[in-house]
Each structure stands twice: as C-alpha cells, then as structure tokens.
Amino acid sequence: MSKSANISMPVIRRLPGYYRTLKVLEEKGIDRISSGKLSELMNSNASQIRQDLNCFGGFGQQGYGYIVSDLKEEIEKIIGIDRTKNAVICGFGNLGKALYHHFDANKYGFELVGLFDSDKQKQGQVVGKLTIQSEKNIVEFCKANNVETAIICVPTKFAECVVDLLYESGVKSYWNFSHFKVSTKYSDVVEENVHLSESLLTLSYLIDN
C-alpha cells in the first residue's frame, strides 16, 4: 500500500492511537469491532474514524465493521512498523539511558544499532550488545550500518554539531528531544520533536483551568 503525501498531520497523529487500541483488542481476543464501538474506546466519533481510514483505502464492511487483526496489520504497514529502520542514540546521559533500557523501540520498527556520547569516560563502555562510541565515529558508523534514524538526547547547545555529522552520513529522520529544530537547517529531513517541559506545562494549565 502506497503512502500519500497528501495525508494531513492530524490524521497521521491519530494512527498510533488506532494501532494501540486495536492491539489491546486483539490481545483480549476480540475479532471484530464497529467504527461506533471503536470510537467509544478512543473517545472519538465513528465518522472521524471512517474518514481517517478511508484516506488509506476502505478496510471495513458496512454493517459488519472491521476485522481487528486485519486492520491492525494494515495500520502497521501504513505506519511502517512492518519495516525495520536502523537507529542510533546520540547522547547517553540520563535520558538516553532511560530510552535504551526502558523503551523497546523494536516493537515500533526501530532497531538500535549504535550509541554515541562525547564523554570520554563513557566511550568504550558496553551496554547490552552495543559499545558507546565517540561522536567522531558517527559519519563512518552510520554509513556502514545503513542508519536511517537518530534519537537526539544531547543538550540543545550541542545538538546542531551532532546533527551536522548525522546529516553528512545520510541520516534523514530524527526523534528529537533537544530544542534544536533540525528541519529549520535541513529542509529535506523528517523529525518528531519531543519537548517534555512543554508537555508538563500543558498539564499544569489543564489543572488550573
């Protein structure tokens, strides 16, 4: 199934929620679900769900609903979970360590193949099956290992230098935890920016309003 560049970001951002809900339903042994019932579980509406899924082709049958396992597999293909992308973590401080040890990227189609940090005391340490390397090795390593994605966990003031090396090596997708906006400098990349402080401030607003 081909992906369309015309799909809006709001639709794309709803796809992981559909996938997560369908995965739970499958684990519970539920074989079929209507758009109405799915909308209740997702606090959405049935029309929105049908419209979103119709962007990628019709998957359900009127009066019958969706086959849970089939729809989950189709969304896996749409999101790209069915294709493994090699990834590296740049910055192995507290955040980088937490992501490596407690977030299973493999479940989402990403294989962690490299760890990088500028701290010489960390370089050479073996973590799981990987060895922490100097950022000076990024270009050679990423080219040799067909790295597609970088997880940026370095402080913002160092992020641009690291991104320059990654871009030179051909890396065009970034899961970015710094406040350096990669796509501002390199317009042909894709990035997902994660700002934990902004998320917490949003929660603060919701508490008081």
N, C-alpha and C positions, 0 to 999 in steps of 0.2 A: 504494500500500500504506500503510495507516494504521499509525502507531506506537502502541504500547500503553504507558500509564503504569505498567503492572504488571511490566514487564521489569526484572529485577534488575540492579544496577550491575555485578556480576561478569560477567554475560552481555554487557552493553554494552561493558565494557572488553576483552572478548575479540574483539569485532567488528573493530577495526582490524588485529589480527593475522591474522584470516581474510582480510581485504581485501589486506593486504600480501603474504601468501603466494600468494593467487590471482593477484595482479598479476604476480608473478615467474613463476608457472607459465604464464600467458598469454604473457608475453614470450618464454618458452622454446618456445612453440608447442605446449604440452600442452593437448589439447582436453577431456579427461575425467579425473576423478580420483575414487577411492572415499573414503569417510569414513575408512577404515582407513589409507590412504596419506597422506591429509591430516593425520591425527593423528600419524603418524610425523614428518612435516615440521615439525609445530608442537609436538612433544614433549607431546602431549595424549593423549586417548583418543577412540576413534571414537564411543562412546556420548555423551560430553560434547558433541562437535561436533554430532551429530544432535539432541540435546536443545536446544542453543542455537539452531540454525537453525529448529527446529520452533516456537520462540517466535514466529517471524515468518511461518510457513507452510512447507509441505513443498516443498523445491526439488529433491531428488534422487529417483532411482528405485531401488528395491531390486534389487540385482544388476547395476545399471548405473552407479550413482554420480552425480556431479554434472558438469554441463557447465560447465567452468571460466569461460568468458566470460559465460555467463548468470548464474551465481552471483555473480561479481564485480559485475556490473551491478545485481543485486538488493541486494547489500550496499551499493553506492554509494547507492542510493535510501534504504535504511534509515538509513545514517549521515547522509545529507544532502549528499553530495559533488556530487550532480547539480543542486543549487540554490545559486547564488552568494549569499553573505552579505557585505555591505559591512562592512569593519573598519577600525579606526584603531589606531595605535600611540601610546601615551601614555608619554613618556619616551624621548628619543632619545639616550641615553648609549651606553655600550659594548654593553649587552645589546640595546637597541632597534635599534642599527645592525646588530649581528650577525644579528638576526632578519630585518631588512629585506633585507640583502644576501645572506644565505646560506640562508634558509629560504623555499622557494617555496610560500607559502600558497595560491596559486591552484590548485595540484594537489589541495588538500583542500577546495575550495569556498569559499574566502575571498578577497575582492578588497580589497587595501589601498588605501584612498582618502584617507587623511589621516595626518599626522604632527604630534605636539604635544610641545612642550618648554617649560619655564619659563625656560630660559636665553636671555636676550635676544640673546646673540651668535650663537645658533643660529637664532633666528627669522628667517625670510626666506630662509634657505639653500634652494637647490633640490637635491633628492635624487631622481635619476631623473626621474619626471614629477610628483613631489609637492614642495610647499613646506612647510617646517617652520613651524608656526603656534604662537601663544601659546595656553596653556590657557584663556585668557579667551574664545577663539573656539569652544570645544568645543560648547557648547549649540547655538548657531546653526548651526554646520557639521554636526553630527550630525543635527539635524532636517532640514536642507536636503538631505542626502545619504543619507537613509534608512539610517543606520549601525545595525547590529544588534549588533556585537561590538566590544569594546575589548580590546586587548592591553596589560596593565598592566606597565610596566617602570620605574616610578618608585620611589624609596626608600619603604619602608614608612611612614615618618613623614608623607609627602606623599600617600599613596595614598587616604586617606579623602576628602580635599578634591577630588581628581580624580574619584573615583568618584561623589561627590555631584553634580558637574557632568554626568557621563555619564548618571547615572540620571535627572536632571532632563530630559535631552534624549531620554530614551526608550530608552536602551541597556539591554538586559536579559541580555546574555550576556558573560562575561568569561574571558579566558585570563590568569590572574593569576600574575605572577612575584614579587609582593610578599608580605609576610606578613600583610597586612590581609585578613581574611576578609569578602568582600563580602556573602555571604548571611546573615551574622550581623546586619547592619544592614538589608539589604533582602531579605526572605524570598521575594520573587517572582522573583528572578533565578536564572540558572544560571551556575555557574562551574567552571572546571577550574583547580585550584591546582597550580603547578609550583614545588617547592622544591628547587633544585639542591643545596643543602648537605645536605638530608636524604637525597637520593639517594646522595651521595658518602659520607655516614656509614653508610648501609646497606651500601655496598660495603666499607667499612672493617671492618664487623662480619663480613661473609662471608669476608673474607680471613683473619681471625684466629680463626674458629670453624668 
